[in-house]
């Protein structure tokens, strides 16, 4: 029973600061640095980022803060056709990514992705405006109020031609292709106006 009490007496010491021997073990095992699993996760994240970079165009790669060595490795990975060779080259890219400014690269990739989302949203907005113009005369009045410098006569002509085209498309026989020339021209005019 005394030995059990002896352990109980040691228990508060173990909950407190570790002994010098335990400290030495902690340092040797790298507890003062990121854990092995954390390092592994970071390496996988860099490898994934490297894979993303391999899919970029040459002009996009030139816009990123890449070392010459990394840039060349990415271009080589893009040109490598064998599956195994490409895999090895991508792993080499991942290794070189350790010295790259990953945050700056991720930031630029995010700008490109969001930019394309914004462009898609803008295209949808213009498509909806075009469809609204083809259905409603008031839509043109609203548009001209919002854009006083717009060529009203040209827009009216495009809308009339677009409506005529749409009516003709409604009476098409099976197998006939719908006409979209004025439909597209109106979209272009709205795009230039925006």
ZIGIPE-V6757 format. One record per backbone hydrogen bond with DSSP energy under -0.5 kcal/mol. CO is the residue of the C=O (numbers start at 1). NH is the residue of the N-H. Records with the same first field share a line. If there is no record, write none. Layout:
# ZIGIPE-V6757
CO: NH, NH
This chain:
# ZIGIPE-V6757
1: 5
2: 6
3: 7
4: 8
5: 9
6: 10
7: 11
8: 12
9: 13
10: 14
11: 15
12: 16
19: 23
20: 24
21: 25
22: 26
23: 27
24: 28
25: 29
26: 31
27: 30
30: 33
35: 39
36: 40
37: 41
38: 42
39: 43
40: 44
41: 45
42: 46
43: 47
44: 48
45: 49
46: 50
47: 51
48: 52
49: 53
50: 54
51: 55
52: 55
53: 56
57: 61
58: 62
59: 63
60: 63
61: 64
64: 66
65: 101
67: 71
68: 72
69: 73
70: 74
71: 75
72: 76
73: 77
74: 78
75: 79
76: 80
82: 86
83: 87
84: 88
85: 89
86: 90
87: 91
88: 92
89: 93
90: 94
91: 95
92: 96
93: 97
95: 98
96: 99
97: 100
100: 102
101: 105
102: 106
103: 107
104: 108
105: 109
106: 110
107: 111
108: 112
109: 113
110: 114
111: 115
112: 116
113: 117
114: 118
115: 119
116: 120
117: 121
118: 122
119: 123
120: 124
121: 125
122: 126
123: 127
124: 128
125: 129
126: 130
127: 131
128: 132
129: 133
130: 134
131: 135
132: 136
136: 140
137: 140, 141
138: 142
139: 143
140: 144
141: 145
142: 146
143: 147
147: 150
150: 152
151: 155
152: 156
153: 157
154: 158
155: 159
156: 160
157: 161
158: 162
159: 163
160: 164
161: 165
162: 166
163: 167
164: 168
165: 169
166: 170
167: 171
168: 171
169: 172
173: 176
180: 184
181: 185
182: 186
183: 187
184: 188
185: 189
186: 190
187: 191
188: 192
189: 193
190: 194
